[in-house]
Amino acid sequence: MMPRSGLAFHYDSYVSFKILVATNGDIGCIWEPKGNPLFVRGVNEALQYWRYKPMLLDGKPIEYVGVVKVHVKSD
């Protein structure tokens, strides 16, 4: 969900976070936001619902750290 104040102007921005992906594919931790502070909260809230395919090492799921970069743009 976009902040109300973000709807009144045109924007083209990126927001990124470091994430820890758990063995079941859920995001276990989100930290180190970068980008326009106006959109950080909305992107963080959306990430709470994202799921990833578990990463396998020797056939077993493992936790891993990655970076998510989200493009936020108005038309």
C-alpha positions as CSV (number, residue, x, y, z in Angstrom):
1,M,0.0,0.0,0.0
2,M,1.4,3.4,-1.0
3,P,1.5,6.2,1.5
4,R,-1.2,8.8,0.8
5,S,1.3,11.6,0.4
6,G,3.1,9.5,-2.3
7,L,0.0,9.6,-4.5
8,A,0.0,13.4,-5.1
9,F,3.2,13.5,-7.2
10,H,5.1,11.4,-9.8
11,Y,7.9,9.3,-8.5
12,D,10.4,6.8,-9.8
13,S,12.4,5.3,-7.0
14,Y,14.0,2.1,-5.5
15,V,13.8,0.7,-2.0
16,S,16.1,-2.2,-0.9
17,F,16.4,-4.3,2.1
18,K,18.6,-7.1,3.3
19,I,16.6,-10.2,4.1
20,L,17.1,-13.5,5.8
21,V,15.2,-16.3,4.1
22,A,14.4,-19.2,6.4
23,T,14.6,-22.9,5.4
24,N,10.9,-23.0,4.6
25,G,11.1,-20.0,2.2
26,D,9.6,-17.5,4.6
27,I,11.4,-14.2,5.2
28,G,12.7,-14.5,8.7
29,C,14.3,-11.0,9.1
30,I,14.3,-7.7,7.2
31,W,16.8,-5.0,7.9
32,E,19.0,-2.2,6.5
33,P,16.5,-0.3,4.4
34,K,17.9,2.0,1.7
35,G,16.0,4.3,-0.6
36,N,13.3,6.9,-0.4
37,P,12.0,7.0,3.2
38,L,8.5,7.8,1.9
39,F,8.3,4.2,0.5
40,V,10.3,2.2,3.0
41,R,7.4,1.3,5.3
42,G,5.1,0.2,2.5
43,V,7.7,-2.0,0.9
44,N,8.6,-3.5,4.3
45,E,5.0,-4.3,5.0
46,A,4.6,-5.9,1.5
47,L,7.7,-8.1,2.1
48,Q,6.0,-9.7,5.1
49,Y,3.9,-11.6,2.6
50,W,6.6,-12.7,0.2
51,R,7.7,-16.3,0.0
52,Y,10.8,-17.8,-1.6
53,K,11.7,-21.2,-2.9
54,P,14.0,-22.7,-0.2
55,M,17.7,-22.8,-1.2
56,L,19.1,-26.3,-1.1
57,L,22.6,-27.4,-0.1
58,D,23.4,-31.1,-0.5
59,G,19.6,-31.6,-0.9
60,K,18.8,-29.9,2.4
61,P,17.1,-26.5,2.8
62,I,19.3,-23.8,4.3
63,E,18.8,-20.2,5.5
64,Y,20.4,-17.5,3.3
65,V,20.8,-13.8,3.2
66,G,19.9,-11.8,0.1
67,V,19.0,-8.3,-1.0
68,V,15.6,-7.3,-2.3
69,K,15.4,-4.2,-4.5
70,V,11.8,-3.0,-5.3
71,H,11.1,-0.4,-8.0
72,V,8.4,2.0,-6.9
73,K,7.0,4.1,-9.8
74,S,3.9,6.1,-10.6
75,D,2.4,6.2,-14.0
